[in-house]
Amino acid sequence: MMKQLIILDDAFQTLNEGKKLLSQPVYFEIPYWKKTVDFKIEITDRWLMVIIAILVMIIGLQWWIPQNSNTTQIDNMLVQMPNKSSVIPTSMPAAEPINDVLSYIMTHLEDSKTETPQTNQEQRDKFLVQKQLLITKYMIENKASRLDKLPDDALLNLNKEITQLFIELVLNNVNAQKHVYKYFTDNTDLNKIETSLMEQTKFHVPASIKLAQSALETAYGQRIVDNNYFGIKDKNQKSSLTTTTEYYTALEKQANKSIIVSSKRVVKNGKTLYKCIVKDHFAEYNSPWHSFRSHSVFLSTNKRYSPLFTKGKNYEDWADKIGSTKYGGVGYATSPIYGEILKKIIKRYHLDLLDF
């Protein structure tokens, strides 16, 4: 107890000295105003008592907390990630890696239903009109009959202007969560909207589908492993194993038993499936752009996905057809609700406005 009294006595002396010092005027310059401003800080008796009370509380805590404790609550919250390029989202309820991105995205979409107001029809029409004016302007200036006939530099500039227009008129008005807004707008590693527009012109994959798939497969950029934005697997199995979720029939479950960690029987749309946690090999890319380009090539050169390109720019038809073979899709994903989630993402953020 004597030790605490000595500390308090020292604190009183320090506060008295500080009171004298802080009661003196302090002068400084604000360069943008080009003049000197002065202000005076003064510690009153009331403030002195508040500071003393805080000191007493601190000393009391030091007296009662065991000094040999080696763990803290923060230490217990730390989680080791499965891959250095994966990130746990701050909005996840549990401190676990996002293995089932489908469930995460569905939860996000359900939560976002209350986020109003969303972009109304008038704003959609305004964007479409201004987008068409930009397209017409570039085609006339470059004497091009189609977008894919534009010079690359002109097409790049057009995509930049459309991207900025979309952010200003649409994304800024949909009340997107911070990590979602950042995913679509941050261009640190890749301008995703701009790139999707370019890939749309060159490979005819709707920009809305590409953006929605990349958002779904990565949980809006919060689980990106080896720059793989589209969940494309490594058939050569040379990459490291990654944990994810697949939906199998009983036969598929038996055929893939070597990669299944755990499974749970579920019923989806009247069909009995097995929700399986698996460890599989996924493609690795040198950069995000390589992943976006690989996705375009993967879809446009694989006969399995050729039916998609008969759907034109209708994102709903694309989403319905790209899903599980169990429900009439081409089998890009095994989830029975893959196409439905894509449509919800596109509708929620008006990504279909980018299709042309």
Sequence and secondary structure as in RCSB ss.txt:
>XXXX:A:sequence
MMKQLIILDDAFQTLNEGKKLLSQPVYFEIPYWKKTVDFKIEITDRWLMVIIAILVMIIGLQWWIPQNSNTTQID
NMLVQMPNKSSVIPTSMPAAEPINDVLSYIMTHLEDSKTETPQTNQEQRDKFLVQKQLLITKYMIENKASRLDKL
PDDALLNLNKEITQLFIELVLNNVNAQKHVYKYFTDNTDLNKIETSLMEQTKFHVPASIKLAQSALETAYGQRIV
DNNYFGIKDKNQKSSLTTTTEYYTALEKQANKSIIVSSKRVVKNGKTLYKCIVKDHFAEYNSPWHSFRSHSVFLS
TNKRYSPLFTKGKNYEDWADKIGSTKYGGVGYATSPIYGEILKKIIKRYHLDLLDF
>XXXX:A:secstr
 HHHHHHHHHHHHHHHHHHHHHTSEEEEEETTTTEEEEEE    HHHHHHHHHHHHHHHHHHHHS TT    HHH
HH    SSTTB   TT SSSS    HHHHHHHHHHHGGG      HHHHHHHHHHHHHHHHHHHHHTT SSGGGS
 HHHHHHHHHHHHHHHHHHTGGGTT  HHHHHHHH  SS  HHHHHHHHHHHH   HHHHHHHHHHHHTTTTB B
TTBSS  B TT  S EEEEEEEE HHHHHHTTTTEEEEEEEEETTEEEEEEEEEEEB   SSHHHHHHHHHHHHH
H GGGGGGGGSTT HHHHHHHHS GGGTS  S   TTHHHHHHHHHHHHTGGGG  
